[in-house]
Amino acid sequence: MTNTYPEVWELDSLFSGGSDSAELRSHLELTAEKLAGFEQAAATFEVPKQTADALHVAKFLVQTSEVSVDIRQAGAFIGCLMAQDTKDKKAALLQSEHSLMRSRFQSAFLKFKQALMETDPDIWSELLSTEDLQEFAFVLDEWRKEAKRLLSEQEEGLITSLGIDGYHAWSELYDLLIASVSVQVEVDGEEKTLSVGQANNLGSHQDATVRKEAYDKLEAAWGEKEELFAKTLNSLAGFRLQMYSKRGVDNVLEEPLQMNRMKQETLDVMWQAISEHKQPFADYLTRKAQLLGKDKLAWYDVDAPVVENSQSFDYGQGSEFIIRHFGKFGPELEKFSRHALENGWVEAEDRAHKMPGGFCTSLPKSGESRIFMTYSGSMSNVATLAHELGHAFHTHALRPMHDLNRSYAMNVAETASTFAEMIVADAAVKNASGKEEKISLLEDKIQRSVAFFMNIHARFLFETRFYEERKNGVVPASRLNELMEEAQEEAFAGSLSEGHPHFWASKLHFYITDVPFYNFPYTFGYLFSLSVYAKALEEGQGFEEKYMALLRDTAVMNTEQLAMKHLGEDITKKEFWEKGIALCTKDVEEFIKLTAEEG
C-alpha cells in the first residue's frame, strides 16, 4: 500500500522557515504591539459600577481574545520546533522570548480579573445576565473566583515576573537535560545510539535482552545525572510551595483540582474505587509473567508482548486502521482525522534528536492542531496516534464556540483522547483474525488499564508524598528513588519484582509548570470516557452529535455538572467509577481465559 500520510509534520503553512522564520518574527513583533495596547487597557480598566458597564467588559474581552490567540499561536509553533529537534538552539531562544511575552499577558490579565473581583455582587449578577456577557458567564465567574484566591496585583505580578527565570526556567532546564541524554543499545544485531524517546519505545520489543539493556542504559543515564534532576525537581516544587504558602494554600491539590474543575471528593472516591479493585490487574500481571517464563514481571517487562510475531503496522497501515474504525463511530471523526493525517498535522518519524513522549497542540489562529510522537509500528503506537487525534478532534468540536469558551480542563481533555483510543482498541480486539492476534490486541487494551490504574496511581502517590516532604526541606535523590519505589510497590499491588527508581527523573510530567499534578486527569479521563463509550455503543452512529455537544460543554461547566447533564451520573459516588473498572476487569478475565487455552 502506498503511504499517503506524511510522517513528518508540515509547519511552513503556519510560519515558514522554522526557527529562522521571518514570518514568525513579524508575528511576534505585531503581537508585542498588541500586547502593549492590552497592558495599557488593563491598567486603565475600571471596576464595573453599573449594568451599562457590560459593554466595556465585552470590549476588553475582544482585546483579550485577540492577544491571547496570537500569543498561543506563536507558543504552539515554537513548542513544535523544540520537540522536533532538541538541538535547535534558536528555538530555545524563541521559547524564552515567548515566555516573557506570556508572562506580561498574564500580569495584565490579572489586573482585569482583580477588577472583576472588586465588583459589587449584585452588579456582578446583573452584568452576567446582560446580552453582551451572558455567553461568557461561566468563564467570567471562574476568573473572578480565581482572583479572590490570589494575592494583591503587585504581589502576583512579582510572582509571575520572577517565575520566568525561576519557576519556568527549571522546567526549561529539564528539557535541556533530557536532550543531553542518549544511550547505545544493540537492537537486532546492530549497535544504535538512541534518544530517550527511541529507547523508551524498546520497552515493547519482543526480545527480553533488548528491553533489559534499554532499561539498564536509561536507568544508568538517569542515575548519572540524578543530582541535576533532583535539584531541578526540588527547585520547581520549592517555588510552587512558596507560592502556595504566600496565598495561604496548604493543600497542594487545591490548584490542580480547581484547574480540572472537579471536587476533592470526586478525586478521592475515584482512587478509592481503583485501590479496592486492583487484584484483577495484579492477576493479569502475574499471568503475563508466567507466559514470559518469570515468577514476577520487572518494570521493563510490563509492556513486553506475550505473543510472538505480534502484529506490526507501518505508519500508513496504522493511519488507515484508525480512520476505518473511527468511521464506524461517526462521519465527522473519520473526516476530520483523515484530513489531519493527509495534511501533515502529525510528526511521527522515528529519528534522533526528537523529544520523548507525545502531545497534541492547538493553533488557535489557523484553526488547526499538530500532533507529536515517535512511531515505530507497534499497536501501542497506533493507540497513541488515535489518542492524540482524539485531542485534536476535541479542539475541532469546539470551533463553533467563542475562543474564550474553548478552554477545557485537562481531565476532560483526556476523556476525548482516551475515548478515541478506546474506539480503536475495542474494534481491533473484536475484529482480530485469530486467537494470537486477539490475545495481542486484548493485552494492548489491558495495558491501558494497567497504565491508568497502576502507573498513573504510582505517579500520584509519589508526587503527593514528595510535596509533603518537600515542605520540610530539599528531598535528596536517594529519597526520591525510595519514594518512587514505594509508590510503585503500592500502586502495582506488589506484582512487580523490581520497579523503576528513577522514574521521577525520566517523566516529563513532573516538571511541567503550567499543569501541576499532571497525573490523575489521565485516570479520570479513562474512566469517564468508558461511560461515554458505553453510551456510544448503545446508540450507534447517531451518538456522534451528542458526543460533540458534550465536548463543547467541557469548557463551560465543571466535571460534576458535565457528567450529570450528559451521562445522568453522580461522579462523587464510588459506584460510578466501579462501573468503569468492571468493564476493564472483563478484558482481564478474557485474557486469562484465552491464554489458559493456549496452555
Stockholm file with secondary structure:
# STOCKHOLM 1.0

chainA/1-599         MTNTYPEVWELDSLFSGGSDSAELRSHLELTAEKLAGFEQAAATFEVPKQTADALHVAKFLVQTSEVSVDIRQAGAFIGCLMAQDTKDKKAALLQSEHSLMRSRFQSAFLKFKQALMETDPDIWSELLSTEDLQEFAFVLDEWRKEAKRLLSEQEEGLITSLGIDGYHAWSELYDLLIASVSVQVEVDGEEKTLSVGQANNLGSHQDATVRKEAYDKLEAAWGEKEELFAKTLNSLAGFRLQMYSKRGVDNVLEEPLQMNRMKQETLDVMWQAISEHKQPFADYLTRKAQLLGKDKLAWYDVDAPVVENSQSFDYGQGSEFIIRHFGKFGPELEKFSRHALENGWVEAEDRAHKMPGGFCTSLPKSGESRIFMTYSGSMSNVATLAHELGHAFHTHALRPMHDLNRSYAMNVAETASTFAEMIVADAAVKNASGKEEKISLLEDKIQRSVAFFMNIHARFLFETRFYEERKNGVVPASRLNELMEEAQEEAFAGSLSEGHPHFWASKLHFYITDVPFYNFPYTFGYLFSLSVYAKALEEGQGFEEKYMALLRDTAVMNTEQLAMKHLGEDITKKEFWEKGIALCTKDVEEFIKLTAEEG
#=GR chainA/1-599 SS CCCCSCSSCCCTTTSTTGGGCHHHHHHHHHHHHHHHHHHHHHHHCCCCCSGGGHHHHHHHHHHHHHHHHHHHHHHHHHHHHHHHCTTCHHHHHHHHHHHHHHHHHHHHHHHHHHHHHTSCHHHHHHHHTSTTTGGGHHHHHHHHHHHHHSCCHHHHHHHHHHHHHTHHHHHHHHHHHHHTCEEEEEETTEEEEEEHHHHHHGGGCSCHHHHHHHHHHHHHHHHHTHHHHHHHHHHHHHHHHHHHHHTTCCCTTHHHHHHTTCCHHHHHHHHHHHHHTCHHHHHHHHHHHHHTTCSSEEGGGTTCCSSTTCCCCCHHHHHHHHHHHHHHHCHHHHHHHHHHHHTTCEECCCCTTCCSSCEEEEETTTTEEEEECCCCSCHHHHHHHHHHHHHHHHHHHTTTSCGGGCCCCHHHHHHHHHHHHHHHHHHHHHTCSSHHHHHHHHHHHHHHHHIIIIIHHHHHHHHHHHHHHHTTSCCCHHHHHHHHHHHHHHHTTTCEEECCTTHHHHCGGGGCSSSSSCSHHHHHHHHHHHHHHHHHHHHGGGHHHHHHHHHHHTTSSCHHHHHHHHHCCCTTSHHHHHHHHHHHHHHHHHHHHHHHHHC
#=GC SS_cons         CCCCSCSSCCCTTTSTTGGGCHHHHHHHHHHHHHHHHHHHHHHHCCCCCSGGGHHHHHHHHHHHHHHHHHHHHHHHHHHHHHHHCTTCHHHHHHHHHHHHHHHHHHHHHHHHHHHHHTSCHHHHHHHHTSTTTGGGHHHHHHHHHHHHHSCCHHHHHHHHHHHHHTHHHHHHHHHHHHHTCEEEEEETTEEEEEEHHHHHHGGGCSCHHHHHHHHHHHHHHHHHTHHHHHHHHHHHHHHHHHHHHHTTCCCTTHHHHHHTTCCHHHHHHHHHHHHHTCHHHHHHHHHHHHHTTCSSEEGGGTTCCSSTTCCCCCHHHHHHHHHHHHHHHCHHHHHHHHHHHHTTCEECCCCTTCCSSCEEEEETTTTEEEEECCCCSCHHHHHHHHHHHHHHHHHHHTTTSCGGGCCCCHHHHHHHHHHHHHHHHHHHHHTCSSHHHHHHHHHHHHHHHHIIIIIHHHHHHHHHHHHHHHTTSCCCHHHHHHHHHHHHHHHTTTCEEECCTTHHHHCGGGGCSSSSSCSHHHHHHHHHHHHHHHHHHHHGGGHHHHHHHHHHHTTSSCHHHHHHHHHCCCTTSHHHHHHHHHHHHHHHHHHHHHHHHHC
//
